[in-house]
Amino acid sequence: MTDSPVVVDVHPDVDEVIAAAAAAAHPRETGGLLLGWWNAHRVVVRHAVEVPDPGATTNSWSRDEPAAQAVLDAALAEHHHPWLGYVGDWHSHPAPCGASSQDVTSICRASRQYPEPLVLLVHRTDGALDHVVAHHGYLRAATAVPLPTEGTVAR
């Protein structure tokens, strides 16, 4: 991977799933996992799955690792795509603010464990879906683009 910007392709279903989960959890935060694959300097985000946190508050959501693994295993079995895997995290903010410094630190830390970049999507109450990309522990420049509803297009 070079220092060129990472393109984050987000399928429309991802935004819909995240927005619905955020609305249901409001005014508390919620979050989960992003599933997709890597293709050159792109991260294709095809699915979002929720990992509930019963202790979530208006300004925090924590991922329970055993619960996250169970949700990941179930989603991979359901979608049964050979390229599909974990590509990052998402969570909601019940305020119109983007990723916090703690959010950035968390995705940077997690990215040290993967050979490819990880994505963090943050859903804000104003409808925006902010993205942060980290690779080998460092933030990366990134551009998010929506994918067409009918499948993905190779670029």
C-alpha positions in Angstrom: 0.0 0.0 0.0 1.4 3.4 -0.9 0.6 6.8 0.5 -2.0 7.5 -2.1 -5.5 8.1 -0.8 -7.6 5.1 0.1 -10.9 5.0 -1.7 -13.8 3.8 0.5 -16.6 2.3 -1.6 -19.7 2.3 0.6 -22.8 0.3 -0.6 -26.1 2.1 -0.1 -27.3 -0.7 2.1 -24.6 0.0 4.6 -25.8 3.6 5.1 -29.4 2.4 5.5 -28.5 -0.3 8.1 -26.4 2.1 10.1 -29.0 4.9 9.9 -31.8 2.5 11.1 -29.8 1.1 14.0 -28.8 4.7 15.0 -32.4 5.8 15.0 -33.5 2.8 17.0 -30.8 3.4 19.6 -31.2 7.2 19.8 -30.4 8.9 22.1 -27.8 6.3 22.9 -24.9 5.3 20.7 -24.7 2.0 18.9 -22.2 0.4 16.6 -20.9 -2.7 14.9 -18.8 -4.2 12.3 -18.2 -3.4 8.6 -17.8 -6.3 6.2 -16.3 -6.1 2.7 -13.0 -6.6 1.0 -9.9 -4.8 -0.2 -9.1 -4.1 -3.9 -5.9 -2.3 -4.6 -6.2 1.1 -3.0 -9.9 0.6 -2.2 -11.9 -0.7 0.7 -15.3 -2.0 -0.5 -17.7 -1.8 2.4 -20.6 -4.1 1.5 -22.4 -4.8 4.8 -22.8 -3.3 8.3 -23.9 -5.4 11.2 -24.8 -4.2 14.7 -23.1 -5.4 17.8 -25.4 -4.2 20.6 -23.9 -2.7 23.8 -26.4 -2.9 26.7 -24.3 -0.3 28.5 -24.2 2.2 25.7 -24.8 5.9 26.7 -25.4 9.1 24.9 -21.6 9.5 24.4 -20.2 5.9 24.4 -20.5 2.5 22.8 -18.2 -0.4 23.5 -17.7 -3.4 21.4 -17.8 -6.7 23.4 -15.3 -8.9 21.6 -17.1 -12.3 22.1 -20.4 -10.7 20.9 -18.7 -9.1 18.0 -17.1 -12.4 16.9 -20.5 -14.2 17.1 -22.1 -11.4 15.0 -19.2 -11.6 12.5 -19.4 -15.4 12.2 -23.2 -15.2 11.7 -22.9 -12.5 9.0 -20.2 -14.3 7.1 -22.3 -17.5 7.1 -25.4 -15.6 6.0 -23.7 -13.7 3.1 -21.4 -16.5 2.1 -19.1 -14.5 -0.2 -15.5 -15.7 -0.6 -14.0 -12.2 -0.4 -16.1 -11.0 2.5 -14.4 -10.2 5.8 -13.9 -7.6 8.5 -12.8 -4.3 7.1 -13.6 -1.9 10.0 -16.1 -0.6 12.5 -19.0 1.8 12.7 -20.9 3.6 15.4 -23.4 6.4 15.8 -23.1 9.7 17.5 -26.4 11.1 18.8 -25.0 14.6 18.0 -23.9 16.2 14.7 -20.2 15.5 15.4 -17.7 13.3 13.7 -15.1 10.9 15.0 -13.7 11.7 18.4 -10.0 11.5 19.3 -10.8 8.2 21.2 -12.5 6.9 18.0 -9.4 7.7 15.9 -7.1 6.1 18.5 -9.2 3.0 18.5 -9.2 2.5 14.8 -5.5 3.3 14.5 -4.7 0.7 17.2 -6.9 -1.9 15.6 -5.3 -1.3 12.2 -1.9 -2.5 13.5 -3.3 -6.0 13.4 -4.2 -6.0 9.7 -2.1 -5.9 6.5 -4.7 -3.7 4.8 -6.4 -0.4 5.9 -9.4 -0.4 8.3 -12.3 1.9 8.0 -14.3 3.6 10.7 -17.7 5.1 9.8 -19.4 7.5 12.2 -23.1 8.2 11.7 -24.2 11.6 12.9 -27.7 12.8 13.7 -27.6 15.3 10.8 -27.5 12.3 8.4 -23.8 12.5 7.6 -21.7 9.4 7.6 -18.1 10.4 8.3 -15.2 8.1 7.5 -11.7 7.6 9.0 -9.2 5.2 7.5 -6.1 3.8 9.4 -3.3 1.6 8.2 -0.5 0.1 10.3 -1.5 2.4 13.2 -1.6 5.7 11.3 -4.4 7.7 9.7 -4.6 7.6 5.9 -6.0 10.1 3.5 -9.3 8.7 2.2 -12.2 9.5 -0.1 -15.6 7.9 0.3 -17.8 7.1 -2.7 -21.2 5.4 -2.8 -21.5 2.1 -4.7 -24.4 1.5 -7.1 -27.3 -0.4 -5.5 -27.1 -3.3 -7.9 -23.8 -5.0 -6.9 -20.3 -3.5 -7.2 -18.4 -2.2 -10.1 -14.8 -3.3 -10.6 -12.6 -0.2 -11.0 
